[in-house]
Amino acid sequence: MGIERRMFKGAFLPTEVVELRQMCFTPGRLFEPGKYLAGDLPDLAFEMGLVDRLPPVRGKNAEIQPNEMPSDPEHDAQSEGISE
């Protein structure tokens, strides 16, 4: 039997980006694998060992900002005065 890596939510800053490795089901929500802020994930995900700390970013990649939300074409058309 292998050693399990379990972490607790308090080991992470609420604003730290972490990786959820597997789906996490809660009564109110389904969390798909991917990157999340540690504060957005339920304690259960940490207790079950589903969360990993991301490796530090080095060099020019450290300056990359998170992606912005995709633009809404309908909103953009209205703000530019374009009507269909």
SEBAKOL-179352 format. One record per residue: z, y, x of N, C-alpha, C in turn; chain. Coordinates in nm, 2 decimals. Example, Ala and Ser with C-alpha at 12.3 -4.5 7.8 and 13.67 -1.06 7.14 Angstrom:
<pts>
   n_c3   n_c2   n_c1  ca_c3  ca_c2  ca_c1   c_c3   c_c2   c_c1 chain
   0.78  -0.57   1.32   0.78  -0.45   1.23   0.78  -0.33   1.32     A
   0.71  -0.22   1.28   0.71  -0.11   1.37   0.79   0.00   1.29     A
</pts>
This chain:
<pts>
   n_c3   n_c2   n_c1  ca_c3  ca_c2  ca_c1   c_c3   c_c2   c_c1 chain
   0.00  -0.12   0.08   0.00   0.00   0.00   0.00   0.12   0.09     A
  -0.09   0.22   0.06  -0.10   0.34   0.14   0.01   0.44   0.11     A
   0.02   0.54   0.20   0.12   0.64   0.17   0.05   0.75   0.08     A
   0.13   0.79  -0.02   0.08   0.88  -0.12   0.12   1.02  -0.07     A
   0.03   1.12  -0.09   0.05   1.26  -0.05   0.08   1.33  -0.18     A
   0.21   1.36  -0.21   0.25   1.43  -0.32   0.30   1.57  -0.28     A
   0.26   1.67  -0.35   0.30   1.80  -0.32   0.37   1.86  -0.44     A
   0.44   1.97  -0.43   0.49   2.03  -0.55   0.44   2.18  -0.55     A
   0.43   2.23  -0.67   0.36   2.36  -0.69   0.43   2.47  -0.61     A
   0.55   2.46  -0.58   0.62   2.56  -0.51   0.58   2.57  -0.36     A
   0.51   2.47  -0.31   0.46   2.47  -0.17   0.34   2.56  -0.16     A
   0.28   2.61  -0.27   0.16   2.70  -0.26   0.19   2.83  -0.32     A
   0.12   2.93  -0.27   0.13   3.07  -0.33   0.05   3.06  -0.46     A
   0.10   3.13  -0.56   0.02   3.13  -0.69  -0.12   3.18  -0.68     A
  -0.15   3.26  -0.58  -0.29   3.31  -0.56  -0.37   3.23  -0.46     A
  -0.31   3.12  -0.40  -0.38   3.04  -0.31  -0.48   2.95  -0.37     A
  -0.60   2.95  -0.32  -0.71   2.86  -0.37  -0.69   2.72  -0.32     A
  -0.68   2.62  -0.41  -0.66   2.48  -0.38  -0.77   2.40  -0.45     A
  -0.79   2.28  -0.40  -0.89   2.19  -0.46  -0.83   2.08  -0.54     A
  -0.87   2.07  -0.67  -0.83   1.96  -0.76  -0.93   1.85  -0.73     A
  -0.89   1.73  -0.69  -0.98   1.62  -0.65  -1.02   1.54  -0.76     A
  -0.94   1.53  -0.87  -0.97   1.44  -0.98  -0.95   1.52  -1.11     A
  -1.00   1.47  -1.22  -0.97   1.53  -1.35  -0.82   1.52  -1.38     A
  -0.77   1.62  -1.45  -0.63   1.63  -1.48  -0.63   1.66  -1.63     A
  -0.57   1.57  -1.71  -0.56   1.58  -1.85  -0.42   1.63  -1.89     A
  -0.41   1.74  -1.97  -0.29   1.78  -2.02  -0.30   1.79  -2.17     A
  -0.20   1.80  -2.25  -0.21   1.81  -2.39  -0.30   1.93  -2.44     A
  -0.30   2.04  -2.36  -0.37   2.15  -2.41  -0.50   2.18  -2.34     A
  -0.53   2.11  -2.23  -0.65   2.14  -2.15  -0.69   2.03  -2.06     A
  -0.82   2.02  -2.03  -0.88   1.93  -1.94  -0.92   2.01  -1.81     A
  -0.87   1.97  -1.70  -0.91   2.04  -1.57  -1.01   1.95  -1.50     A
  -1.13   2.00  -1.47  -1.23   1.93  -1.40  -1.21   1.95  -1.25     A
  -1.25   1.85  -1.17  -1.24   1.87  -1.02  -1.31   2.00  -0.98     A
  -1.25   2.06  -0.88  -1.31   2.19  -0.83  -1.20   2.27  -0.76     A
  -1.23   2.40  -0.74  -1.14   2.49  -0.68  -1.07   2.58  -0.78     A
  -0.94   2.59  -0.77  -0.86   2.67  -0.87  -0.75   2.75  -0.79     A
  -0.70   2.85  -0.85  -0.58   2.92  -0.80  -0.46   2.82  -0.83     A
  -0.38   2.81  -0.74  -0.26   2.72  -0.75  -0.18   2.75  -0.88     A
  -0.17   2.88  -0.91  -0.09   2.92  -1.03  -0.16   2.88  -1.16     A
  -0.29   2.85  -1.16  -0.36   2.81  -1.28  -0.35   2.67  -1.32     A
  -0.31   2.58  -1.22  -0.30   2.44  -1.24  -0.16   2.40  -1.29     A
  -0.15   2.30  -1.37  -0.02   2.25  -1.42   0.06   2.18  -1.31     A
   0.19   2.18  -1.33   0.28   2.11  -1.23   0.24   1.96  -1.22     A
   0.19   1.91  -1.33   0.16   1.76  -1.33   0.05   1.73  -1.22     A
  -0.05   1.82  -1.20  -0.15   1.80  -1.11  -0.09   1.79  -0.97     A
   0.01   1.87  -0.93   0.07   1.86  -0.80   0.16   1.74  -0.79     A
   0.23   1.71  -0.89   0.32   1.59  -0.89   0.24   1.46  -0.88     A
   0.12   1.45  -0.94   0.04   1.33  -0.93  -0.04   1.32  -0.80     A
  -0.03   1.43  -0.71  -0.10   1.42  -0.59  -0.25   1.45  -0.60     A
  -0.29   1.52  -0.70  -0.43   1.55  -0.73  -0.48   1.68  -0.66     A
  -0.39   1.75  -0.60  -0.43   1.88  -0.54  -0.42   1.88  -0.39     A
  -0.52   1.93  -0.32  -0.53   1.94  -0.18  -0.53   2.09  -0.14     A
  -0.47   2.12  -0.02  -0.48   2.25   0.03  -0.62   2.26   0.10     A
  -0.69   2.37   0.09  -0.82   2.39   0.15  -0.80   2.42   0.30     A
  -0.89   2.38   0.39  -0.88   2.41   0.53  -0.90   2.56   0.55     A
  -0.84   2.62   0.65  -0.86   2.77   0.67  -1.01   2.80   0.70     A
  -1.05   2.91   0.66  -1.19   2.96   0.68  -1.19   3.04   0.81     A
  -1.29   3.02   0.90  -1.30   3.09   1.02  -1.43   3.17   1.03     A
  -1.43   3.27   1.12  -1.55   3.34   1.15  -1.59   3.43   1.04     A
  -1.73   3.45   1.03  -1.78   3.54   0.93  -1.76   3.49   0.78     A
  -1.74   3.36   0.77  -1.71   3.31   0.63  -1.58   3.36   0.57     A
  -1.49   3.40   0.66  -1.36   3.45   0.61  -1.38   3.58   0.54     A
  -1.49   3.65   0.56  -1.52   3.78   0.50  -1.59   3.77   0.36     A
  -1.63   3.65   0.33  -1.71   3.63   0.20  -1.61   3.65   0.09     A
  -1.65   3.73  -0.01  -1.57   3.75  -0.13  -1.61   3.65  -0.23     A
  -1.51   3.62  -0.33  -1.54   3.52  -0.43  -1.66   3.56  -0.51     A
  -1.73   3.47  -0.57  -1.85   3.50  -0.65  -1.81   3.58  -0.77     A
  -1.89   3.68  -0.81  -1.86   3.75  -0.93  -1.91   3.67  -1.05     A
  -1.86   3.71  -1.17  -1.90   3.64  -1.29  -2.04   3.66  -1.31     A
  -2.12   3.56  -1.36  -2.26   3.59  -1.39  -2.28   3.69  -1.49     A
  -2.38   3.77  -1.48  -2.40   3.88  -1.57  -2.45   3.83  -1.70     A
  -2.42   3.91  -1.80  -2.46   3.88  -1.94  -2.59   3.95  -1.97     A
  -2.71   3.89  -1.99  -2.83   3.96  -2.01  -2.83   4.05  -2.13     A
  -2.77   4.01  -2.24  -2.76   4.09  -2.36  -2.68   4.22  -2.33     A
  -2.57   4.21  -2.26  -2.49   4.32  -2.23  -2.57   4.42  -2.13     A
  -2.64   4.36  -2.03  -2.72   4.44  -1.94  -2.83   4.52  -2.01     A
  -2.89   4.46  -2.11  -3.00   4.52  -2.18  -2.95   4.64  -2.26     A
  -2.83   4.62  -2.32  -2.77   4.73  -2.40  -2.73   4.85  -2.31     A
  -2.67   4.82  -2.19  -2.62   4.92  -2.11  -2.74   5.00  -2.04     A
  -2.86   4.94  -2.04  -2.97   5.01  -1.98  -3.06   5.07  -2.09     A
  -3.02   5.06  -2.21  -3.09   5.12  -2.32  -3.21   5.05  -2.36     A
  -3.22   4.92  -2.33  -3.34   4.84  -2.36  -3.31   4.77  -2.49     A
  -3.40   4.77  -2.58  -3.38   4.70  -2.71  -3.49   4.60  -2.73     A
  -3.46   4.49  -2.80  -3.56   4.39  -2.82  -3.63   4.40  -2.95     A
</pts>
